[in-house]
Amino acid sequence: MKRASDSSSASQPACLKVTEPVELLKYLLASFPNNSRSCAKGWLAHHQVFVNGSMVSQFNYLLKAGDGVQIGGGKIATAKPLKQHDYFSIVFEDDYLIVVDKRAGILTMASADEKIHTVYHGLSQYMKSKHPRGKIFIVHRLDRDTSGLVVFAKSEKVQQLFQEDWKQVVTHRVYVAITEGVVLKNEGVVESFLYESKSLVVHSGTNPEKGKQAVTNYKVIRRSEDFTMLELQLDTGRKNQIRVHMQDLGHCVVGDKKYGAKGNPLGRLGLHAKRLAFVHPVTHQSMNFQSPTPKKFLHLFCKGHQ
């Protein structure tokens, strides 16, 4: 079966044109090879798949040549701040959750050494300013030196809805990374089993009994003589996954001394959580957010950069 062509605009989810008759699930697996079978089934189960503008959830629905298939019916919301904070900006908020765009250098939650200067503390203060009993609950985290999109729940129930069915609820997590050297292969997959040592360093291996499976899909966006910009999509969400897998690839994330980087041209870790898409665990709407690639990242690829 031929791969479908993409006729979408930059602000819309890809609208794919079917070239020959085929069952819907088979078409999704062929058109999105970086996504697992369970992920594709999740799109169908959570009413994320549209054929010619109409939602279809039958995995064996027969597509015809010329049909248009779309994942998610809504526009991607560029992360425009609703409220600015020193550590983050709020880009979406409703009665159930908050999506923030975190800046680099800030912890998502408290550590043994830092309790106050965190996104969690800032959001907690924000919630209490709206209501004395307002609380916030962590759904997932970003490393201190990674910037980008993070979602928090406003209740323990919503937090559990996210975490209990994470792989089905979260449909896309896309990162941008700047790595050292030139990645020659245009796209590929890094897969291994990750485990954490007593010194809190994550290691990559081939023994499934020693670690948890981790899968990172990468695609080259830009190259220069010294650096490569990659788009990364995660099939799994392990601690330090991208950083370790880029080390496995032989091209460490710039600024990542912990995992082998030789230099720090950005003055920060070259990793940004650019896109976050999920099915709202309460309203079941398609939520799709995108944060701009940091200007510092782009400047590395400008002519005349030293």
C-alpha positions in Angstrom: 0.0 0.0 0.0 1.3 3.5 -0.9 2.0 6.0 1.9 -0.7 8.7 1.9 0.2 12.3 1.0 -0.2 15.1 3.5 -2.4 18.0 2.4 -2.7 19.8 5.7 -1.9 23.3 6.6 0.7 24.0 9.3 -2.1 24.7 11.8 -4.2 21.6 11.2 -3.6 17.9 12.0 -2.5 16.0 8.9 -5.3 15.2 6.4 -4.2 12.1 4.6 -5.6 11.0 1.2 -6.3 7.3 0.7 -4.9 5.9 -2.5 -6.6 2.4 -2.5 -9.2 0.5 -0.6 -8.1 -0.7 2.8 -9.4 -1.2 6.4 -9.0 1.8 8.6 -6.7 0.3 11.3 -4.3 -1.2 8.7 -4.2 2.3 7.0 -3.4 4.0 10.3 -0.6 1.5 11.0 0.9 2.0 7.5 0.6 5.8 7.6 2.0 6.3 11.1 4.8 3.7 11.3 6.3 5.4 14.4 3.2 4.8 16.4 2.3 1.5 18.0 -0.8 -0.7 17.3 -2.1 0.1 20.8 -1.7 3.9 20.1 -3.7 3.6 16.8 -6.4 1.6 18.6 -6.5 4.3 21.2 -7.2 7.0 18.6 -10.2 4.9 17.4 -11.4 4.2 21.0 -11.2 7.9 22.0 -12.9 9.1 18.8 -9.8 10.8 17.5 -10.1 9.5 13.9 -12.1 11.4 11.2 -12.9 10.2 7.7 -14.1 12.9 5.4 -14.8 15.0 8.4 -16.9 12.4 10.3 -15.7 10.5 13.4 -15.1 6.8 12.8 -14.3 4.3 15.6 -14.6 1.0 13.7 -11.1 -0.5 13.2 -12.3 -2.5 10.2 -14.1 0.4 8.5 -13.4 0.1 4.8 -11.7 3.2 3.3 -12.1 4.1 -0.4 -9.6 5.7 -2.7 -9.9 9.5 -2.3 -11.2 9.4 1.3 -9.5 11.9 3.6 -8.3 10.6 7.0 -7.5 13.0 9.9 -6.2 12.3 13.4 -7.9 14.8 15.7 -10.5 17.3 14.5 -9.3 20.4 16.2 -6.6 23.0 15.4 -3.2 22.8 17.1 -3.2 25.6 19.7 0.1 27.5 19.6 1.2 28.2 23.1 0.1 31.8 23.6 0.3 32.8 27.3 -3.0 33.3 29.1 -1.0 34.2 32.3 2.7 34.8 32.6 4.7 33.6 35.6 8.5 33.9 36.3 8.9 30.2 35.7 6.2 29.4 33.2 3.2 30.6 31.2 -0.3 29.2 31.4 -1.4 28.3 27.8 -4.7 26.5 28.7 -6.9 26.2 31.7 -10.4 24.8 32.4 -12.1 23.3 35.4 -10.1 20.1 35.3 -6.5 20.8 34.2 -3.8 23.4 33.3 -1.3 23.2 30.5 1.9 25.3 31.0 4.9 26.2 28.9 7.9 25.8 31.3 11.1 27.7 30.9 14.5 25.9 31.1 16.3 25.8 34.4 13.2 25.3 36.6 12.2 22.1 38.3 8.7 20.7 37.6 8.3 19.7 41.2 10.3 20.0 44.5 13.5 18.2 45.1 15.5 17.7 48.3 17.4 20.9 47.6 14.7 23.1 46.1 11.2 23.5 47.4 10.1 26.9 46.3 11.4 27.7 42.8 9.3 25.1 41.0 6.4 25.0 38.5 4.4 23.1 41.1 4.9 25.7 43.8 4.1 28.5 41.4 0.9 26.8 40.2 -0.1 26.0 43.8 0.1 29.6 44.7 -1.9 30.6 41.6 -4.6 28.1 42.5 -4.8 29.3 46.1 -5.1 32.9 44.8 -8.3 31.9 43.0 -9.7 29.7 45.8 -8.3 29.0 49.3 -8.8 25.3 48.8 -7.4 25.2 45.3 -4.9 22.4 44.6 -2.7 21.2 41.8 -1.6 17.6 41.0 1.4 16.6 38.9 0.6 14.5 35.8 4.1 14.2 34.3 7.4 16.0 34.5 10.1 17.6 32.4 13.8 17.7 33.5 14.9 20.9 35.1 16.9 22.1 32.0 14.2 21.0 29.5 11.7 23.7 28.4 8.2 23.2 27.0 4.7 21.9 27.6 3.6 20.2 30.8 0.1 19.3 31.9 -1.2 19.4 35.6 -4.5 18.2 37.0 -6.8 20.2 39.3 -7.9 17.1 41.2 -6.6 13.7 42.2 -9.3 12.1 40.1 -8.2 13.8 36.9 -4.6 13.0 37.7 -5.5 9.3 38.0 -7.4 9.4 34.7 -4.3 10.6 33.0 -1.8 8.3 34.7 -3.9 5.1 34.7 -4.4 5.3 30.9 -1.4 7.4 29.8 -0.6 5.6 26.6 -4.2 5.9 25.3 -4.9 9.4 26.6 -1.7 11.1 25.3 -1.6 10.8 21.5 1.5 12.8 20.8 4.6 14.0 22.7 7.1 15.7 20.3 10.4 17.2 21.4 13.0 19.2 19.6 16.7 18.5 20.4 19.9 20.1 19.3 22.7 17.5 19.2 26.4 17.6 18.8 27.8 16.7 15.4 26.0 15.8 12.2 23.4 13.0 12.3 23.7 11.5 8.8 20.6 9.3 8.8 17.5 11.4 8.1 15.3 9.4 10.4 15.4 6.3 12.6 14.5 4.6 15.9 16.6 4.2 19.0 15.4 1.3 21.2 16.9 -0.1 24.4 16.2 -1.0 28.0 16.9 1.8 30.5 17.8 1.4 34.2 18.9 3.9 36.8 22.0 3.3 38.9 22.4 4.2 42.6 24.2 7.4 41.5 20.9 8.5 39.7 22.5 8.1 36.2 20.3 6.3 33.6 22.0 3.6 31.6 21.0 1.9 28.4 21.2 -1.8 27.7 19.8 -4.8 25.8 18.7 -6.9 28.8 14.9 -6.7 29.3 15.3 -8.1 32.8 17.5 -5.3 33.9 15.6 -2.3 32.6 12.4 -0.9 31.1 11.9 -0.7 27.3 12.3 2.7 25.8 11.6 3.7 22.2 12.6 7.1 20.6 11.8 8.0 17.0 13.9 10.7 15.5 13.8 12.8 12.3 16.4 15.4 11.2 15.1 18.9 10.8 18.3 20.9 10.2 22.0 20.4 10.0 25.0 22.6 10.2 28.7 21.7 10.3 28.6 21.3 14.1 25.0 20.6 15.1 21.8 18.7 14.2 18.3 19.7 15.0 16.1 16.7 15.6 12.4 16.1 16.0 11.8 13.3 18.5 8.6 11.4 19.2 8.4 9.1 22.1 6.7 5.7 22.2 7.6 5.4 25.9 8.2 8.0 28.6 11.2 6.9 30.6 13.4 9.1 32.8 16.1 10.9 30.8 15.1 8.8 27.8 15.9 11.2 25.0 19.2 12.2 26.6 20.4 8.6 27.0 19.2 7.6 23.5 21.0 10.6 21.9 24.1 9.4 23.7 23.5 5.9 22.2 23.1 7.5 18.8 26.6 9.0 19.2 25.2 12.6 19.2 24.7 13.9 22.7 22.2 16.7 23.4 24.2 19.9 23.6 24.8 21.1 27.1 24.2 17.6 28.5 27.4 17.1 30.5 25.7 14.3 32.5 25.3 12.2 29.3 28.5 13.0 27.5 28.1 16.4 25.8 31.4 18.2 25.2 30.1 21.7 24.9 27.3 24.1 26.0 26.8 26.6 23.1 23.2 27.4 24.2 24.0 28.0 27.9 21.3 25.4 28.6 20.2 21.9 27.7 19.3 21.7 24.0 15.9 20.0 24.6 12.4 21.4 24.3 9.0 19.7 24.6 7.4 21.2 21.6 4.1 19.5 21.1 1.6 17.8 23.5 -1.6 16.2 22.3 -4.1 14.3 24.4 -7.7 13.3 24.8 -9.2 15.4 27.6 -9.9 12.8 30.3 -13.2 14.4 31.3 -14.7 16.1 28.2 -13.0 13.7 25.7 -12.1 16.6 23.4 -9.0 16.5 21.3 -6.4 18.8 22.9 -3.4 19.7 20.8 -0.8 22.3 22.0 2.4 23.5 20.3 5.2 25.6 21.8 7.5 27.6 19.5 11.1 26.2 19.1 13.3 28.4 21.3 15.1 31.2 19.3 18.4 30.1 20.8 18.0 26.8 19.0 17.4 28.4 15.7 20.3 30.9 16.0 22.8 28.0 16.1 21.9 27.3 12.5 22.1 30.9 11.3 25.0 31.8 9.0 27.9 33.5 10.7 27.1 31.9 14.1 30.3 31.4 16.1 
